[in-house]
């Protein structure tokens, strides 16, 4: 029976708690120990597999011509893969005699096949399912690094977020032959970019779902120097000018936001509920975001907010005759 005194309470409870702690500490290794051992064994196995892959990649870089067995040897077992290989563009590597067998046929991607052919051991050939995303990219870039669309892939947003070449492309299991894509655009892009998909169903949108343009007309999926992996014009100007050439200028009187913030200052590039993909439902409300009567405002203020500004300022993207864009 517990005493009301503070000292009695402490004497009775502490032994019980101590016993509980001892029991718990004795019971814990029964399940936690096995779990820890399993985790350690799994980590060791993964480390061994990673080390083996690294050794394969290093050996492939140093292999001489005697380690390559050629296309005919591969076809003896993998004739099903040969059909899809011949339907894509990579069969052309067999015609390239300048760089040797390391860049020809199956072994251009999977490395020297002599050890694999003699033992039939799948761990003695480079398998892309066993490679990391970066290792996969480096393997593909042995040939594709010199193209202007691929040279920045190692620092691209896709690779940094765990998207490698084989997540979008497949040499043996492609559904779109032109670029060996696993899905057609824009469905392939929607696999990850679900936040953008609803914009192309808005009343006013770029005709991506209809197939008139593609995501890759504006974005370079393999990386670049601009934000959001955007492409640019030949003159390194705003991307939109590739199609909207009448807005490109140069003009004697430029509308400053076009050069400083770009088209997205006023327009939503994917889709909008407003005509001309505008960010606001009324033109005057859009203009008032800059042209307001405030002390620190650089843009000239508008006299009234109840007029559609472009009724008078018709050449709003730039003019060669009017500093206030009244005439083109």
DRENMARLO-761611 format. One record per residue (C-alpha): residue number from 1; z, x, y. Coordinates in nm, 3 decimals. Each point is the difference from the previous one (the first is absolute). Last residue first. Layout:
N
+-----+---------+---------+---------+
!   n !      up !    east !   north !
+-----+---------+---------+---------+
! NUM !       Z !       X !       Y !
...
+-----+---------+---------+---------+
REM end
This chain:
328
+-----+---------+---------+---------+
!   n !      up !    east !   north !
+-----+---------+---------+---------+
! 328 !  -8.450 !   0.312 !   5.092 !
! 327 !   0.119 !  -0.227 !   0.278 !
! 326 !   0.342 !  -0.118 !   0.119 !
! 325 !   0.176 !   0.292 !  -0.173 !
! 324 !   0.241 !   0.080 !   0.287 !
! 323 !  -0.160 !   0.338 !   0.072 !
! 322 !  -0.343 !  -0.169 !  -0.012 !
! 321 !  -0.335 !   0.166 !  -0.071 !
! 320 !   0.018 !   0.204 !  -0.321 !
! 319 !   0.255 !  -0.223 !  -0.169 !
! 318 !   0.253 !   0.017 !  -0.281 !
! 317 !   0.160 !  -0.207 !  -0.276 !
! 316 !   0.074 !  -0.290 !   0.235 !
! 315 !  -0.359 !  -0.051 !   0.109 !
! 314 !   0.045 !  -0.370 !   0.075 !
! 313 !   0.288 !   0.040 !   0.245 !
! 312 !  -0.065 !  -0.336 !   0.167 !
! 311 !   0.024 !  -0.248 !  -0.285 !
! 310 !   0.173 !   0.282 !  -0.189 !
! 309 !   0.330 !  -0.065 !   0.172 !
! 308 !   0.041 !  -0.354 !  -0.131 !
! 307 !   0.199 !  -0.148 !   0.286 !
! 306 !   0.354 !  -0.136 !   0.022 !
! 305 !   0.189 !   0.326 !   0.027 !
! 304 !  -0.071 !   0.061 !   0.365 !
! 303 !  -0.067 !   0.292 !   0.233 !
! 302 !  -0.022 !   0.263 !  -0.279 !
! 301 !   0.190 !   0.322 !   0.055 !
! 300 !  -0.173 !   0.337 !   0.002 !
! 299 !   0.100 !   0.223 !  -0.294 !
! 298 !   0.264 !   0.262 !   0.078 !
! 297 !   0.303 !  -0.228 !  -0.034 !
! 296 !   0.329 !   0.153 !   0.119 !
! 295 !   0.080 !  -0.262 !   0.264 !
! 294 !  -0.111 !  -0.299 !  -0.200 !
! 293 !  -0.261 !  -0.263 !   0.079 !
! 292 !  -0.182 !  -0.011 !  -0.334 !
! 291 !  -0.333 !   0.136 !  -0.123 !
! 290 !   0.105 !   0.163 !  -0.329 !
! 289 !   0.127 !  -0.285 !  -0.220 !
! 288 !  -0.169 !  -0.231 !   0.250 !
! 287 !  -0.340 !   0.079 !  -0.150 !
! 286 !   0.099 !  -0.150 !  -0.336 !
! 285 !   0.140 !  -0.311 !   0.164 !
! 284 !  -0.323 !  -0.039 !   0.197 !
! 283 !  -0.209 !   0.021 !  -0.316 !
! 282 !   0.183 !  -0.284 !  -0.169 !
! 281 !   0.091 !  -0.013 !  -0.371 !
! 280 !   0.136 !   0.353 !   0.003 !
! 279 !  -0.074 !   0.301 !  -0.223 !
! 278 !  -0.375 !  -0.055 !   0.019 !
! 277 !  -0.213 !   0.005 !  -0.315 !
! 276 !  -0.300 !  -0.116 !   0.204 !
! 275 !   0.131 !  -0.356 !  -0.035 !
! 274 !   0.372 !  -0.038 !  -0.083 !
! 273 !   0.168 !  -0.054 !  -0.338 !
! 272 !  -0.050 !   0.373 !  -0.063 !
! 271 !  -0.142 !   0.234 !  -0.262 !
! 270 !  -0.023 !   0.362 !  -0.106 !
! 269 !  -0.049 !   0.186 !   0.328 !
! 268 !   0.235 !  -0.196 !   0.226 !
! 267 !  -0.142 !   0.032 !   0.352 !
! 266 !   0.147 !   0.070 !   0.345 !
! 265 !   0.174 !   0.338 !  -0.028 !
! 264 !  -0.169 !   0.037 !  -0.339 !
! 263 !  -0.322 !   0.106 !   0.176 !
! 262 !   0.138 !   0.338 !   0.094 !
! 261 !   0.329 !   0.091 !   0.164 !
! 260 !  -0.117 !   0.260 !   0.253 !
! 259 !  -0.377 !  -0.026 !   0.021 !
! 258 !  -0.039 !  -0.377 !  -0.042 !
! 257 !   0.325 !  -0.056 !   0.189 !
! 256 !  -0.150 !   0.162 !   0.316 !
! 255 !  -0.294 !  -0.234 !   0.055 !
! 254 !  -0.261 !   0.254 !   0.106 !
! 253 !  -0.204 !  -0.009 !   0.320 !
! 252 !  -0.307 !   0.224 !  -0.015 !
! 251 !  -0.032 !  -0.096 !  -0.364 !
! 250 !  -0.051 !   0.214 !  -0.309 !
! 249 !  -0.043 !  -0.240 !  -0.167 !
! 248 !   0.126 !  -0.105 !  -0.344 !
! 247 !   0.014 !  -0.376 !   0.045 !
! 246 !  -0.368 !  -0.059 !  -0.077 !
! 245 !   0.041 !   0.208 !  -0.317 !
! 244 !   0.227 !  -0.253 !  -0.168 !
! 243 !  -0.080 !   0.116 !  -0.355 !
! 242 !   0.089 !   0.369 !   0.001 !
! 241 !   0.182 !  -0.063 !   0.329 !
! 240 !   0.293 !  -0.149 !  -0.193 !
! 239 !   0.101 !   0.348 !  -0.119 !
! 238 !   0.101 !   0.114 !   0.349 !
! 237 !  -0.159 !   0.336 !   0.083 !
! 236 !  -0.035 !   0.320 !  -0.201 !
! 235 !  -0.365 !   0.031 !   0.115 !
! 234 !  -0.121 !  -0.071 !  -0.354 !
! 233 !   0.225 !  -0.305 !   0.002 !
! 232 !   0.347 !  -0.003 !  -0.153 !
! 231 !   0.161 !  -0.084 !  -0.334 !
! 230 !   0.349 !  -0.137 !  -0.022 !
! 229 !   0.254 !   0.138 !  -0.246 !
! 228 !   0.268 !  -0.228 !   0.148 !
! 227 !   0.047 !   0.258 !   0.275 !
! 226 !  -0.278 !   0.253 !   0.057 !
! 225 !  -0.045 !   0.343 !  -0.161 !
! 224 !  -0.145 !  -0.111 !  -0.330 !
! 223 !   0.086 !  -0.121 !  -0.346 !
! 222 !  -0.174 !  -0.085 !  -0.325 !
! 221 !   0.004 !  -0.375 !   0.059 !
! 220 !  -0.212 !   0.047 !   0.316 !
! 219 !   0.044 !  -0.321 !   0.195 !
! 218 !  -0.253 !  -0.193 !   0.210 !
! 217 !  -0.299 !  -0.035 !  -0.232 !
! 216 !   0.241 !   0.062 !  -0.289 !
! 215 !   0.150 !  -0.346 !   0.036 !
! 214 !  -0.340 !  -0.151 !  -0.065 !
! 213 !  -0.255 !  -0.190 !   0.208 !
! 212 !  -0.225 !  -0.298 !  -0.069 !
! 211 !   0.176 !  -0.072 !  -0.330 !
! 210 !   0.124 !  -0.350 !   0.086 !
! 209 !   0.360 !   0.112 !  -0.046 !
! 208 !  -0.059 !   0.274 !   0.258 !
! 207 !  -0.167 !  -0.215 !   0.263 !
! 206 !   0.216 !   0.104 !   0.296 !
! 205 !   0.221 !  -0.289 !   0.096 !
! 204 !   0.022 !  -0.316 !   0.206 !
! 203 !   0.148 !  -0.308 !  -0.166 !
! 202 !   0.249 !   0.214 !  -0.198 !
! 201 !  -0.067 !   0.082 !  -0.365 !
! 200 !  -0.057 !   0.370 !   0.065 !
! 199 !   0.345 !   0.026 !   0.160 !
! 198 !   0.164 !  -0.129 !  -0.320 !
! 197 !  -0.102 !   0.318 !  -0.194 !
! 196 !   0.156 !   0.256 !   0.234 !
! 195 !   0.359 !  -0.026 !  -0.127 !
! 194 !  -0.129 !   0.012 !  -0.358 !
! 193 !  -0.109 !   0.359 !   0.046 !
! 192 !   0.073 !   0.129 !  -0.350 !
! 191 !  -0.229 !  -0.189 !  -0.238 !
! 190 !  -0.175 !  -0.134 !   0.310 !
! 189 !  -0.192 !   0.327 !   0.023 !
! 188 !  -0.152 !  -0.050 !  -0.345 !
! 187 !  -0.077 !  -0.363 !   0.073 !
! 186 !  -0.189 !   0.102 !   0.318 !
! 185 !  -0.194 !   0.166 !  -0.155 !
! 184 !  -0.101 !   0.001 !  -0.362 !
! 183 !   0.238 !   0.106 !  -0.272 !
! 182 !   0.043 !   0.311 !  -0.222 !
! 181 !  -0.234 !   0.185 !   0.234 !
! 180 !  -0.256 !   0.248 !  -0.137 !
! 179 !  -0.148 !   0.041 !   0.350 !
! 178 !  -0.333 !  -0.173 !  -0.061 !
! 177 !   0.078 !  -0.128 !  -0.348 !
! 176 !   0.254 !  -0.267 !   0.083 !
! 175 !   0.199 !  -0.098 !  -0.309 !
! 174 !   0.109 !   0.349 !  -0.105 !
! 173 !   0.155 !   0.085 !  -0.335 !
! 172 !  -0.124 !   0.349 !  -0.090 !
! 171 !  -0.015 !   0.186 !   0.331 !
! 170 !   0.270 !  -0.211 !   0.162 !
! 169 !   0.068 !  -0.031 !   0.372 !
! 168 !   0.271 !  -0.182 !   0.198 !
! 167 !   0.322 !   0.113 !  -0.169 !
! 166 !  -0.184 !   0.298 !  -0.152 !
! 165 !  -0.036 !   0.172 !   0.339 !
! 164 !   0.373 !  -0.006 !   0.073 !
! 163 !   0.227 !  -0.248 !   0.178 !
! 162 !   0.362 !   0.120 !   0.016 !
! 161 !   0.080 !  -0.074 !   0.363 !
! 160 !  -0.078 !   0.351 !   0.123 !
! 159 !  -0.328 !  -0.022 !  -0.194 !
! 158 !  -0.103 !  -0.316 !   0.186 !
! 157 !   0.113 !   0.118 !   0.343 !
! 156 !  -0.233 !   0.300 !  -0.025 !
! 155 !   0.111 !   0.363 !   0.010 !
! 154 !  -0.159 !   0.098 !  -0.332 !
! 153 !  -0.289 !  -0.236 !   0.073 !
! 152 !  -0.125 !   0.181 !   0.310 !
! 151 !  -0.320 !   0.148 !  -0.146 !
! 150 !  -0.105 !  -0.321 !  -0.173 !
! 149 !  -0.221 !  -0.187 !   0.248 !
! 148 !  -0.170 !   0.309 !   0.144 !
! 147 !  -0.094 !   0.117 !  -0.351 !
! 146 !   0.103 !   0.354 !  -0.091 !
! 145 !   0.315 !  -0.091 !  -0.191 !
! 144 !  -0.184 !  -0.201 !  -0.265 !
! 143 !  -0.055 !   0.264 !  -0.269 !
! 142 !   0.339 !   0.165 !  -0.044 !
! 141 !   0.128 !  -0.302 !   0.190 !
! 140 !   0.020 !  -0.202 !  -0.320 !
! 139 !   0.255 !   0.234 !  -0.157 !
! 138 !   0.195 !   0.031 !   0.324 !
! 137 !   0.029 !  -0.378 !   0.019 !
! 136 !   0.125 !  -0.030 !  -0.357 !
! 135 !   0.256 !   0.277 !   0.057 !
! 134 !   0.120 !  -0.182 !   0.313 !
! 133 !   0.042 !  -0.329 !  -0.181 !
! 132 !   0.181 !   0.164 !  -0.291 !
! 131 !  -0.190 !   0.072 !  -0.318 !
! 130 !   0.074 !  -0.145 !  -0.345 !
! 129 !  -0.233 !  -0.298 !   0.036 !
! 128 !  -0.270 !   0.240 !   0.116 !
! 127 !  -0.011 !   0.172 !  -0.337 !
! 126 !  -0.079 !   0.372 !   0.001 !
! 125 !  -0.050 !   0.116 !  -0.357 !
! 124 !   0.243 !   0.166 !  -0.238 !
! 123 !   0.247 !  -0.291 !  -0.001 !
! 122 !  -0.255 !  -0.219 !  -0.178 !
! 121 !   0.015 !   0.222 !  -0.312 !
! 120 !  -0.328 !  -0.029 !  -0.192 !
! 119 !   0.072 !   0.360 !  -0.112 !
! 118 !  -0.339 !   0.172 !   0.028 !
! 117 !  -0.145 !  -0.235 !   0.261 !
! 116 !   0.316 !   0.011 !   0.215 !
! 115 !   0.016 !   0.380 !   0.002 !
! 114 !  -0.372 !   0.025 !   0.085 !
! 113 !   0.001 !  -0.269 !   0.270 !
! 112 !   0.011 !   0.192 !   0.326 !
! 111 !   0.105 !  -0.231 !   0.288 !
! 110 !   0.008 !  -0.378 !   0.011 !
! 109 !  -0.196 !  -0.050 !   0.323 !
! 108 !  -0.283 !   0.253 !  -0.022 !
! 107 !   0.057 !   0.001 !  -0.375 !
! 106 !  -0.162 !  -0.341 !  -0.037 !
! 105 !  -0.331 !   0.108 !   0.153 !
! 104 !  -0.048 !   0.323 !   0.191 !
! 103 !   0.216 !   0.172 !   0.261 !
! 102 !   0.191 !   0.243 !  -0.222 !
! 101 !  -0.322 !   0.051 !  -0.199 !
! 100 !  -0.158 !   0.225 !   0.269 !
!  99 !  -0.030 !  -0.017 !   0.376 !
!  98 !  -0.378 !   0.019 !   0.041 !
!  97 !  -0.124 !  -0.195 !  -0.302 !
!  96 !   0.034 !  -0.346 !   0.150 !
!  95 !  -0.194 !  -0.239 !  -0.222 !
!  94 !   0.307 !  -0.101 !  -0.200 !
!  93 !   0.173 !  -0.087 !   0.327 !
!  92 !  -0.257 !  -0.276 !   0.046 !
!  91 !   0.176 !  -0.200 !  -0.272 !
!  90 !   0.270 !  -0.062 !   0.264 !
!  89 !  -0.201 !  -0.272 !   0.173 !
!  88 !   0.111 !  -0.286 !  -0.225 !
!  87 !  -0.176 !  -0.167 !  -0.291 !
!  86 !   0.004 !   0.322 !  -0.201 !
!  85 !   0.379 !   0.018 !   0.010 !
!  84 !   0.027 !  -0.364 !  -0.108 !
!  83 !  -0.206 !   0.074 !  -0.311 !
!  82 !   0.171 !   0.333 !  -0.068 !
!  81 !   0.343 !  -0.161 !  -0.011 !
!  80 !  -0.095 !  -0.199 !  -0.309 !
!  79 !  -0.143 !   0.318 !  -0.161 !
!  78 !   0.341 !   0.164 !   0.017 !
!  77 !   0.035 !   0.158 !  -0.344 !
!  76 !  -0.325 !   0.190 !  -0.061 !
!  75 !  -0.091 !  -0.043 !   0.367 !
!  74 !   0.251 !   0.265 !   0.109 !
!  73 !  -0.177 !   0.267 !  -0.206 !
!  72 !  -0.337 !  -0.092 !   0.150 !
!  71 !   0.129 !   0.035 !   0.358 !
!  70 !   0.093 !   0.366 !  -0.018 !
!  69 !   0.257 !   0.211 !  -0.184 !
!  68 !   0.165 !   0.181 !   0.290 !
!  67 !   0.255 !   0.272 !  -0.079 !
!  66 !  -0.269 !   0.268 !  -0.038 !
!  65 !  -0.104 !  -0.047 !   0.364 !
!  64 !   0.323 !   0.149 !   0.131 !
!  63 !   0.319 !  -0.190 !   0.078 !
!  62 !   0.206 !   0.095 !   0.308 !
!  61 !  -0.003 !  -0.333 !   0.185 !
!  60 !   0.028 !  -0.196 !  -0.324 !
!  59 !   0.296 !   0.212 !  -0.109 !
!  58 !   0.186 !  -0.082 !   0.321 !
!  57 !  -0.066 !  -0.372 !  -0.046 !
!  56 !   0.109 !   0.012 !  -0.363 !
!  55 !   0.316 !   0.195 !   0.089 !
!  54 !   0.087 !  -0.258 !   0.264 !
!  53 !  -0.049 !  -0.278 !  -0.254 !
!  52 !   0.231 !   0.177 !  -0.247 !
!  51 !   0.265 !   0.041 !   0.271 !
!  50 !  -0.017 !  -0.369 !   0.082 !
!  49 !   0.040 !  -0.088 !  -0.368 !
!  48 !   0.299 !   0.234 !  -0.035 !
!  47 !   0.158 !  -0.145 !   0.313 !
!  46 !  -0.055 !  -0.352 !  -0.130 !
!  45 !   0.162 !   0.088 !  -0.333 !
!  44 !   0.294 !   0.164 !   0.176 !
!  43 !   0.046 !  -0.305 !   0.222 !
!  42 !  -0.008 !  -0.230 !  -0.302 !
!  41 !   0.258 !   0.216 !  -0.179 !
!  40 !   0.228 !  -0.004 !   0.306 !
!  39 !  -0.031 !  -0.376 !   0.035 !
!  38 !   0.078 !  -0.049 !  -0.368 !
!  37 !   0.301 !   0.232 !   0.024 !
!  36 !   0.134 !  -0.182 !   0.307 !
!  35 !  -0.041 !  -0.335 !  -0.170 !
!  34 !   0.174 !   0.128 !  -0.313 !
!  33 !   0.293 !   0.126 !   0.207 !
!  32 !   0.026 !  -0.319 !   0.202 !
!  31 !   0.034 !  -0.213 !  -0.310 !
!  30 !   0.293 !   0.144 !  -0.201 !
!  29 !   0.079 !   0.248 !   0.279 !
!  28 !   0.168 !  -0.277 !   0.205 !
!  27 !   0.264 !  -0.115 !  -0.250 !
!  26 !   0.242 !   0.292 !   0.049 !
!  25 !  -0.023 !  -0.014 !   0.377 !
!  24 !   0.049 !  -0.374 !  -0.005 !
!  23 !   0.301 !   0.025 !  -0.226 !
!  22 !   0.155 !   0.269 !   0.219 !
!  21 !  -0.062 !  -0.204 !   0.314 !
!  20 !   0.155 !  -0.306 !  -0.155 !
!  19 !   0.303 !   0.197 !  -0.110 !
!  18 !   0.048 !   0.136 !   0.351 !
!  17 !  -0.029 !  -0.348 !   0.140 !
!  16 !   0.268 !  -0.124 !  -0.237 !
!  15 !   0.221 !   0.302 !   0.072 !
!  14 !  -0.034 !  -0.062 !   0.376 !
!  13 !   0.087 !  -0.365 !  -0.018 !
!  12 !   0.357 !   0.018 !  -0.131 !
!  11 !   0.138 !   0.288 !   0.210 !
!  10 !  -0.162 !  -0.118 !   0.323 !
!   9 !   0.137 !  -0.348 !  -0.032 !
!   8 !   0.348 !   0.131 !  -0.064 !
!   7 !  -0.006 !   0.225 !   0.310 !
!   6 !  -0.111 !  -0.280 !   0.227 !
!   5 !   0.279 !  -0.225 !  -0.114 !
!   4 !  -0.100 !  -0.342 !  -0.119 !
!   3 !   0.031 !   0.099 !  -0.360 !
!   2 !  -0.271 !  -0.075 !  -0.250 !
!   1 !   0.103 !  -0.142 !  -0.343 !
+-----+---------+---------+---------+
REM end
